[in-house]
Amino acid sequence: MAWLPDSAFGPADDRPDIRRLSQISVKTMEKQIYQSLRSGHVTLSGDAEQQRKTLDQADKSYGGKLFISMSKRIGLMIPKIGPGARFVLNENFLDFL
């Protein structure tokens, strides 16, 4: 999976295609995390209902939500609040590179 960043500079309306591709990139990454938690390599104990509850809790605590939350917190994704999360390269990351 490629990490496709949008620019954090200037209005996003100037680059609707890049913005949309960056949002799709985030959704794809989230989907991969979701699928990896449900791979056949993980064995869960309990009945089907208990396994479902365990996976639901994993989604909330360790899955895509944690990934997005941490990425927004460190400035890897915008907006910090609300839908439409997308990867960005901000000034701090460009300086670091």
C-alpha angles and dihedrals in degrees: 000000000000121000104227111193127201120213116263090207125090131358116325090220088076091064110033094153095052091045092051092047090050091051090049088050090056092047091049091051090049090050091051091053090048092050094046091056088055099044120127089249092077118077117199126194125226134043125310093273093051090048091051091051091049091051092046090052090047089053091053098041107030110010135076094319091061090046092052094042093052093042091053091046094055094042098253091120136035147238097047091207127032139020129313097065113187137171117256140182106222129186093270093055093045090051090049092051 
